[in-house]
Structures are given as C-alpha cells and as structure tokens.
Amino acid sequence: MTKKDKIKIFEDSTIRTVWDSDNEKWYISIVDVISVLTESANPQVYWRV
C-alpha cells in the first residue's frame, strides 16, 4: 500500500481511497461514505435500494 492508496479515517470510521496517478483522480468507496453519513447498519443495501 502506497501513500496514495490507503484508508482514511473520518469520525472513527474508515473510508477506502485509491489514487489513480495516470488520470490524476481519487477513487473513494461510496459504500464507506454512505456508512459514515447515514450510520446505516448495512450500507450496501442502502446503496442498492
């Protein structure tokens, strides 16, 4: 895992991120963000529904 590919901590929760150096873009796990923002017990289902 490099400096650009690591887990971010937000309000005691983890958000997975990856830096794409070819396109110079961050990719962030939307399910992790949903989990933090909604405090959902199952964020994968929240995203699908």
N, CA and C of each residue as an Amber inpcrd file, in Angstrom:
protein
   147
   0.8590000  -1.1820000   0.0000000   0.0000000   0.0000000   0.0000000
   0.8980000   1.2370000   0.0000000   0.6760000   2.1020000  -0.9450000
   1.4940000   3.3030000  -1.0340000   0.8270000   4.4490000  -0.2930000
   1.4930000   5.5890000  -0.2730000   0.9220000   6.7670000   0.3880000
  -0.4150000   7.1660000  -0.2190000  -0.5380000   7.0100000  -1.5330000
  -1.7420000   7.4530000  -2.2290000  -2.8780000   6.4290000  -2.1380000
  -2.5620000   5.1840000  -1.8010000  -3.5670000   4.1260000  -1.6880000
  -3.6930000   3.7220000  -0.2330000  -4.5820000   4.3610000   0.4670000
  -4.7150000   3.9880000   1.8740000  -6.1030000   4.3080000   2.3850000
  -6.3350000   3.9240000   3.6110000  -7.6290000   4.1160000   4.2450000
  -7.6250000   5.4400000   4.9910000  -8.6650000   6.2200000   4.8040000
  -8.8180000   7.4880000   5.5060000  -9.7160000   7.2700000   6.7110000
  -9.4670000   7.9870000   7.7740000 -10.2900000   7.9000000   8.9760000
 -11.1720000   9.1390000   9.0430000 -12.4680000   8.9150000   9.2200000
 -13.4190000  10.0080000   9.3200000 -14.4180000   9.6570000  10.4030000
 -14.4670000  10.4490000  11.4480000 -15.3830000  10.2010000  12.5730000
 -15.3100000   8.7540000  13.0550000 -14.1050000   8.2730000  13.2920000
 -13.8390000   6.9160000  13.7810000 -14.2910000   5.8190000  12.8200000
 -14.5220000   6.1510000  11.5630000 -14.8760000   5.1680000  10.5400000
 -13.8210000   5.2190000   9.4410000 -13.7060000   4.1300000   8.6950000
 -12.7240000   4.0840000   7.6260000 -13.3810000   4.3200000   6.2750000
 -12.6950000   5.0500000   5.4240000 -13.1390000   5.2740000   4.0520000
 -11.9840000   4.8800000   3.1470000 -12.2390000   3.8830000   2.2990000
 -11.1990000   3.4000000   1.4000000 -11.0310000   4.3650000   0.2240000
  -9.7690000   4.6430000  -0.1200000  -9.4590000   5.5240000  -1.2370000
  -8.3050000   4.9470000  -2.0400000  -8.2750000   5.3030000  -3.3230000
  -7.1830000   4.9130000  -4.2060000  -6.8900000   6.0900000  -5.1230000
  -5.6120000   6.4020000  -5.3070000  -5.1870000   7.4700000  -6.2020000
  -4.7730000   6.8450000  -7.5300000  -5.3780000   7.3040000  -8.6250000
  -5.0170000   6.8680000  -9.9710000  -4.0860000   7.9240000 -10.5490000
  -2.8070000   7.6450000 -10.5530000  -1.8290000   8.6430000 -10.9960000
  -1.8820000   8.8890000 -12.4970000  -2.3290000   7.9080000 -13.2720000
  -2.4340000   8.1040000 -14.7220000  -3.4850000   9.1600000 -15.0660000
  -4.6260000   9.0890000 -14.3850000  -5.7140000  10.0440000 -14.6350000
  -5.7480000  11.1850000 -13.6320000  -4.8770000  11.1020000 -12.6190000
  -4.8160000  12.0930000 -11.5500000  -6.1780000  12.3100000 -10.8930000
  -6.7550000  11.2000000 -10.4360000  -8.0710000  11.2230000  -9.7860000
  -8.0510000  10.3540000  -8.5430000  -8.8490000  10.7620000  -7.5690000
  -9.0860000   9.9430000  -6.3790000 -10.3260000   9.0950000  -6.6250000
 -10.2970000   7.8530000  -6.2040000 -11.4680000   6.9800000  -6.2030000
 -11.7800000   6.6880000  -4.7440000 -13.0340000   6.8930000  -4.3850000
 -13.4660000   6.7630000  -2.9950000 -14.6060000   5.7700000  -2.9320000
 -14.5890000   4.9190000  -1.9370000 -15.6510000   3.9320000  -1.7730000
 -16.9470000   4.6220000  -1.3450000 -17.9430000   4.6000000  -2.2310000
 -19.2220000   5.2500000  -1.9330000 -19.9450000   4.5320000  -0.7960000
 -19.7620000   3.2400000  -0.6910000 -20.4020000   2.4870000   0.3950000
 -19.8420000   2.9230000   1.7430000 -18.5460000   3.1950000   1.8050000
 -17.9420000   3.6810000   3.0490000 -18.4780000   5.0660000   3.4060000
 -18.6430000   5.9240000   2.4120000 -19.1810000   7.2690000   2.6500000
 -20.6310000   7.1810000   3.1270000 -21.4290000   6.3210000   2.4970000
 -22.8190000   6.1320000   2.9240000 -22.8730000   5.6490000   4.3650000
 -21.9900000   4.7540000   4.7030000 -21.9440000   4.2300000   6.0710000
 -21.7050000   5.3430000   7.0820000 -20.7890000   6.2460000   6.7700000
 -20.4720000   7.3490000   7.6860000 -21.6320000   8.3440000   7.7580000
 -22.1910000   8.7020000   6.6120000 -23.2140000   9.7420000   6.5840000
 -24.5730000   9.2950000   7.1150000 -24.9410000   8.0440000   6.8690000
 -26.2770000   7.5790000   7.2580000 -26.2820000   6.7550000   8.5300000
 -25.0960000   6.2890000   8.9370000 -24.9830000   5.3820000  10.0780000
 -25.8540000   4.1350000   9.8810000 -26.0040000   3.7370000   8.6370000
 -26.7940000   2.5660000   8.2770000 -26.1260000   1.2960000   8.7920000
 -26.9380000   0.3440000   9.2160000 -26.4120000  -0.9400000   9.6820000
 -25.8550000  -1.7520000   8.5120000 -26.4150000  -1.5440000   7.3070000
 -25.9650000  -2.2630000   6.1270000 -25.8960000  -1.2870000   4.9470000
 -24.8010000  -0.5700000   4.7870000 -24.7120000   0.4590000   3.7530000
 -24.7850000  -0.0830000   2.3260000 -24.4180000  -1.3470000   2.1070000
 -24.5270000  -1.9260000   0.7620000 -25.9730000  -1.9850000   0.3090000
 -26.8720000  -2.3610000   1.2210000 -28.3050000  -2.4160000   0.9020000
 -28.8480000  -1.0160000   0.7240000 -28.4150000  -0.0730000   1.5540000
 -28.8410000   1.3270000   1.4280000 -28.5020000   1.8530000   0.0470000
 -27.3050000   1.5310000  -0.4550000 -26.8610000   1.9940000  -1.7770000
 -27.7040000   1.3440000  -2.8760000 -27.9930000   0.0600000  -2.7750000
 -28.7630000  -0.6420000  -3.8080000 -30.2280000  -0.2430000  -3.8460000
 -30.8000000   0.0250000  -2.6840000 -32.2290000   0.3440000  -2.6280000
 -32.4230000   1.8170000  -2.9050000
